Amino acid sequence: MSLREHERRILAEIERQLDEEAPDLAERLDSFAAEDPDEPAEPGLGSWKPWAACAVIAAVTAGLLVLLFVLTPGTPQPEPASENVPGTGESVPAEGPAGERIPTPGP
């Protein structure tokens, strides 16, 4: 964020007054001065390494979520309606909505 011209003049005046009134403090504060105030404190913050770490964390999180969904049991499937059991000739009765047996027509 850059400063407006008016703000720069005010800061320059404050700096000049500080140099006159407290030269020792002004000298200590000058040691912290930077060319560009918007520049990151650490030059390594703009490199690819933090992004790579974020990508690894995101990939591990996505993998754990996929594993969670794969290993979580699904909802039970409803049983099919009354059907003849192959080879026995018998029919298996189906259940109604309240768990009641639905009568099947006989032969």
Contact map, one row per residue, 1 for C-alpha under 8 A:
11100000000000000000000000000000000001000000000000000000000000000000000000000000000000000000000000000000000
11110000000000000000000000000000000000000000000000000000000000000000000000000000000000000000000000000000000
11111011000000000000000000000000000000000000000000000000000000000000000000000000000000000000000000000000000
01111111000000000000000000000000000000000000000000000000000000000000000000000000000000000000000000000000000
00111111100000000000000000000000000000000000000000000000000000000000000000000000000000000000000000000000000
00011111110000000000000000000000000000000000000000000000000000000000000000000000000000000000000000000000000
00111111111000000000000000000000000000000000000000000000000000000000000000000000000000000000000000000000000
00111111111100000000000000000000000000000000000000000000000000000000000000000000000000000000000000000000000
00001111111110000000000000000000000000000000000000000000000000000000000000000000000000000000000000000000000
00000111111111000000000000000000000000000000000000000000000000000000000000000000000000000000000000000000000
00000011111111100000000000000000000000000000000000000000000000000000000000000000000000000000000000000000000
00000001111111110000000000000000000000000000000000000000000000000000000000000000000000000000000000000000000
00000000111111111000000000000000000000000000000000000000000000000000000000000000000000000000000000000000000
00000000011111111100000000000000000000000000000000000000000000000000000000000000000000000000000000000000000
00000000001111111110000001000000000000000000000000000000000000000000000000000000000000000000000000000000000
00000000000111111111000000000000000000000000000000000000000000000000000000000000000000000000000000000000000
00000000000011111111100000000000000000000000000000000000000000000000000000000000000000000000000000000000000
00000000000001111111111011000000000000000000000000000000000000000000000000000000000000000000000000000000000
00000000000000111111111001000000000000000000000000000000000000000000000000000000000000000000000000000000000
00000000000000011111111000000000000000000000000000000000000000000000000000000000000000000000000000000000000
00000000000000001111111000000000000000000000000000000000000000000000000000000000000000000000000000000000000
00000000000000000111111111000000000000000000000000000000000000000000000000000000000000000000000000000000000
00000000000000000111111111100000000000000000000000000000000000000000000000000000000000000000000000000000000
00000000000000000000011111110000000000000000000000000000000000000000000000000000000000000000000000000000000
00000000000000000100011111111000000000000000000000000000000000000000000000000000000000000000000000000000000
00000000000000100110011111111100000000000000000000000000000000000000000000000000000000000000000000000000000
00000000000000000000001111111110000000000000000000000000000000000000000000000000000000000000000000000000000
00000000000000000000000111111111000000000000000000000000000000000000000000000000000000000000000000000000000
00000000000000000000000011111111100000000000000000000000000000000000000000000000000000000000000000000000000
00000000000000000000000001111111100000000000000000000000000000000000000000000000000000000000000000000000000
00000000000000000000000000111111100000000000000000000000000000000000000000000000000000000000000000000000000
00000000000000000000000000011111110000000000000000000000000000000000000000000000000000000000000000000000000
00000000000000000000000000001111111000000000000000000000000000000000000000000000000000000000000000000000000
00000000000000000000000000000001111110000000000000000000000000000000000000000000000000000000000000000000000
00000000000000000000000000000000111110000000000000000000000000000000000000000000000000000000000000000000000
00000000000000000000000000000000011111100000000000000000000000000000000000000000000000000000000000000000000
00000000000000000000000000000000011111100000000000000000000000000000000000000000000000000000000000000000000
10000000000000000000000000000000000111110000000000000000000000000000000000000000000000000000000000000000000
00000000000000000000000000000000000111111000000000000000000000000000000000000000000000000000000000000000000
00000000000000000000000000000000000001111110100000000000000000000000000000000000000000000000000000000000000
00000000000000000000000000000000000000111110000000000000000000000000000000000000000000000000000000000000000
00000000000000000000000000000000000000011111100000000000000000000000000000000000000000000000000000000000000
00000000000000000000000000000000000000011111110000000000000000000000000000000000000000000000000000000000000
00000000000000000000000000000000000000000111111000000000000000000000000000000000000000000000000000000000000
00000000000000000000000000000000000000010111111001000000000000000000000000000000000000000000000000000000000
00000000000000000000000000000000000000000011111100000000000000000000000000000000000000000000000000000000000
00000000000000000000000000000000000000000001111111100000000000000000000000000000000000000000000000000000000
00000000000000000000000000000000000000000000011111110000000000000000000000000000000000000000000000000000000
00000000000000000000000000000000000000000000001111111000000000000000000000000000000000000000000000000000000
00000000000000000000000000000000000000000000101111111100000000000000000000000000000000000000000000000000000
00000000000000000000000000000000000000000000001111111110000000000000000000000000000000000000000000000000000
00000000000000000000000000000000000000000000000111111111000000000000000000000000000000000000000000000000000
00000000000000000000000000000000000000000000000011111111100000000000000000000000000000000000000000000000000
00000000000000000000000000000000000000000000000001111111110000000000000000000000000000000000000000000000000
00000000000000000000000000000000000000000000000000111111111000000000000000000000000000000000000000000000000
00000000000000000000000000000000000000000000000000011111111100000000000000000000000000000000000000000000000
00000000000000000000000000000000000000000000000000001111111110000000000000000000000000000000000000000000000
00000000000000000000000000000000000000000000000000000111111111000000000000000000000000000000000000000000000
00000000000000000000000000000000000000000000000000000011111111100000000000000000000000000000000000000000000
00000000000000000000000000000000000000000000000000000001111111110000000000000000000000000000000000000000000
00000000000000000000000000000000000000000000000000000000111111111000000000000000000000000000000000000000000
00000000000000000000000000000000000000000000000000000000011111111100000000000000000000000000000000000000000
00000000000000000000000000000000000000000000000000000000001111111110000000000000000000000000000000000000000
00000000000000000000000000000000000000000000000000000000000111111111000000000000000000000000000000000000000
00000000000000000000000000000000000000000000000000000000000011111111100000000000000000000000000000000000000
00000000000000000000000000000000000000000000000000000000000001111111110000000000000000000000000000000000000
00000000000000000000000000000000000000000000000000000000000000111111111000000000000000000000000000000000000
00000000000000000000000000000000000000000000000000000000000000011111111100000000000000000000000000000000000
00000000000000000000000000000000000000000000000000000000000000001111111100000000000000000000000000000000000
00000000000000000000000000000000000000000000000000000000000000000111111110000000000000000000000000000000000
00000000000000000000000000000000000000000000000000000000000000000011111110000000000000000000000000000000000
00000000000000000000000000000000000000000000000000000000000000000001111111000000000000000000000000000000000
00000000000000000000000000000000000000000000000000000000000000000000011111100000000000000000000000000000000
00000000000000000000000000000000000000000000000000000000000000000000000111110000000000000000000000000000000
00000000000000000000000000000000000000000000000000000000000000000000000011111000000000000000000000000000000
00000000000000000000000000000000000000000000000000000000000000000000000001111100000000000000000000000000000
00000000000000000000000000000000000000000000000000000000000000000000000000111110000000000000000000000000000
00000000000000000000000000000000000000000000000000000000000000000000000000011111000000000000000000000000000
00000000000000000000000000000000000000000000000000000000000000000000000000001111100000000000010000000000000
00000000000000000000000000000000000000000000000000000000000000000000000000000111111000000000010000000000000
00000000000000000000000000000000000000000000000000000000000000000000000000000011111000000000111000000000000
00000000000000000000000000000000000000000000000000000000000000000000000000000001111100000011110000000001000
00000000000000000000000000000000000000000000000000000000000000000000000000000001111110000011100000000000000
00000000000000000000000000000000000000000000000000000000000000000000000000000000011111011111000000000000000
00000000000000000000000000000000000000000000000000000000000000000000000000000000001111111111000000000000000
00000000000000000000000000000000000000000000000000000000000000000000000000000000000111111000000000000000000
00000000000000000000000000000000000000000000000000000000000000000000000000000000000011111000000000000000000
00000000000000000000000000000000000000000000000000000000000000000000000000000000000111111100000000000000000
00000000000000000000000000000000000000000000000000000000000000000000000000000000000111111110000000000000000
00000000000000000000000000000000000000000000000000000000000000000000000000000000000110011111000000000000000
00000000000000000000000000000000000000000000000000000000000000000000000000000000011110001111100000000000000
00000000000000000000000000000000000000000000000000000000000000000000000000000000011110000111110000000000000
00000000000000000000000000000000000000000000000000000000000000000000000000000000111000000011111000001111000
00000000000000000000000000000000000000000000000000000000000000000000000000000011110000000001111100001110000
00000000000000000000000000000000000000000000000000000000000000000000000000000000100000000000111111111100000
00000000000000000000000000000000000000000000000000000000000000000000000000000000000000000000011111111100000
00000000000000000000000000000000000000000000000000000000000000000000000000000000000000000000001111110000000
00000000000000000000000000000000000000000000000000000000000000000000000000000000000000000000001111110000000
00000000000000000000000000000000000000000000000000000000000000000000000000000000000000000000001111111000000
00000000000000000000000000000000000000000000000000000000000000000000000000000000000000000000001111111100000
00000000000000000000000000000000000000000000000000000000000000000000000000000000000000000000111100111110000
00000000000000000000000000000000000000000000000000000000000000000000000000000000000000000000111100011111000
00000000000000000000000000000000000000000000000000000000000000000000000000000000000000000000110000001111100
00000000000000000000000000000000000000000000000000000000000000000000000000000000010000000000100000000111110
00000000000000000000000000000000000000000000000000000000000000000000000000000000000000000000000000000011111
00000000000000000000000000000000000000000000000000000000000000000000000000000000000000000000000000000001111
00000000000000000000000000000000000000000000000000000000000000000000000000000000000000000000000000000000111
